[in-house]
Amino acid sequence: MKLKDTTKKRIFEVKILIEVESETLKDGMLKAKETIKQLGLKPEDIKPVISARTEQQNRALHLFFSKLADELNEKGLDMRTLIRQEVELSWTPYNIKEYLWRPLQKVLTGKKSTTKLDKIEEINLIYENLNRILIERTKGEINFPSFPSIETQIENDLN
């Protein structure tokens, strides 16, 4: 008596992250495809992973807004100094984000929301440009706060 073979071919969808070094996006896609083929897998949908910022980076960004607001207020540089002559307002973390950070973000990255920023490159790009602009406009009068990180927190705790 012969048993009937009941095995079926099944297809599974699995997400595998492949990390490659490349100069361009196109080169990276080609290298990722080649790596997948070398593993004996069938590439279906290959797309780059955009590294969104983490919750810790979100907190650091808002802590930076707060420190910059404190520094500008301590130096007596209200919003008239940097934005509009007719508005005499003290700085807050909210208006640092809305009147300084976000306009630069839109121009430099085309992104409206801080939640869409790349966790390293785009935040650094905006930070560096904001630093340069504020140092120029205040003629070096402010001590531009370093961007909060674990390293700067440890350094501050030691001092």
C-alpha positions in Angstrom: 0.0 0.0 0.0 1.4 3.4 -1.1 0.9 6.5 1.2 -0.2 9.6 -0.5 2.3 12.5 -0.3 0.5 15.4 1.4 3.4 17.9 1.6 2.7 21.2 -0.1 4.9 23.9 -1.2 4.3 26.9 1.0 5.5 30.5 0.5 6.6 32.7 3.4 7.3 36.4 3.5 10.3 37.2 5.7 11.8 40.6 6.3 15.6 40.4 6.5 17.8 43.5 6.9 21.0 43.5 4.8 23.6 46.1 5.7 26.1 47.2 3.0 28.5 50.0 2.5 28.0 52.1 -0.6 28.7 55.5 -2.1 25.2 55.8 -3.7 21.7 54.5 -3.1 21.8 52.7 -6.4 25.1 51.0 -5.6 23.7 50.0 -2.2 20.6 48.4 -3.7 22.8 46.4 -6.2 25.1 45.2 -3.3 22.1 44.3 -1.2 20.6 42.3 -4.1 23.9 40.5 -4.7 24.2 39.6 -1.0 20.7 38.2 -1.0 21.4 36.1 -4.0 24.7 34.8 -2.5 22.6 33.6 0.5 20.5 31.6 -1.9 17.4 33.8 -1.4 15.1 35.3 -3.9 15.0 39.1 -3.7 11.5 40.5 -4.1 11.2 44.0 -2.7 14.4 45.8 -1.9 14.2 49.3 -0.4 16.5 51.4 1.8 15.8 51.7 5.5 15.4 55.3 6.6 16.6 55.6 10.1 14.0 57.6 12.0 15.0 59.2 15.3 14.4 57.3 18.5 12.4 58.4 21.5 15.6 59.2 23.3 16.7 61.4 20.4 13.3 63.1 20.5 13.8 63.9 24.2 17.3 65.2 23.4 16.0 67.4 20.6 13.4 69.0 23.0 16.0 69.4 25.7 18.2 71.2 23.2 15.3 73.6 22.4 14.9 74.3 26.1 18.7 74.9 26.7 18.9 77.3 23.7 15.8 79.2 24.9 17.4 79.6 28.3 20.7 80.8 26.8 19.0 83.4 24.5 16.8 84.6 27.4 19.8 84.9 29.8 21.7 87.0 27.2 18.6 89.3 26.8 18.2 88.3 23.2 14.4 88.2 22.8 12.6 87.2 19.6 13.1 90.7 18.1 16.8 90.1 17.9 16.5 87.1 15.6 13.0 87.1 14.1 10.8 90.2 13.9 11.5 93.7 15.3 7.8 94.2 16.3 7.5 91.2 18.6 9.0 91.4 22.1 8.7 87.8 23.4 11.0 85.7 25.5 12.1 82.4 24.0 10.5 79.1 24.9 11.3 75.6 23.8 8.2 75.7 21.6 9.1 78.9 19.8 12.7 77.8 19.3 11.3 74.7 17.5 8.7 76.7 15.5 10.6 79.8 14.6 14.2 78.7 14.4 14.4 74.9 14.0 11.4 74.1 11.8 12.0 76.8 9.1 15.6 75.5 8.7 14.4 71.9 8.7 11.9 72.7 5.9 14.5 74.4 3.8 17.3 71.9 4.4 15.3 68.6 4.3 11.9 69.4 2.8 10.3 67.8 5.9 7.7 69.5 8.0 7.7 67.2 11.0 10.6 66.6 13.3 9.4 63.0 13.7 10.3 62.4 10.0 14.0 63.5 10.4 16.8 61.0 9.9 18.2 60.2 13.3 21.7 61.4 12.6 22.4 63.2 9.3 19.4 65.5 9.1 19.4 66.5 12.8 23.2 67.3 12.6 22.7 69.3 9.4 20.0 71.5 11.0 21.9 71.8 14.3 25.1 72.9 12.5 23.3 75.5 10.4 21.4 76.9 13.3 24.6 77.1 15.3 26.3 79.0 12.5 23.4 81.4 12.0 22.9 82.2 15.6 26.6 82.8 16.2 26.7 85.2 13.2 23.5 87.0 14.2 24.5 87.4 17.8 28.1 88.2 17.0 29.2 85.2 19.1 27.3 86.5 22.2 25.6 83.2 23.0 27.1 80.0 24.2 25.4 77.7 21.7 24.4 74.6 23.7 25.9 71.2 22.6 23.3 68.8 21.4 22.3 66.5 24.3 23.7 63.0 24.2 24.8 60.4 26.7 28.4 61.5 26.3 27.7 65.2 27.0 25.4 64.1 30.0 28.3 62.0 31.5 30.7 64.9 30.8 28.4 67.4 32.5 27.9 65.1 35.5 31.6 64.7 36.0 32.2 68.5 36.0 
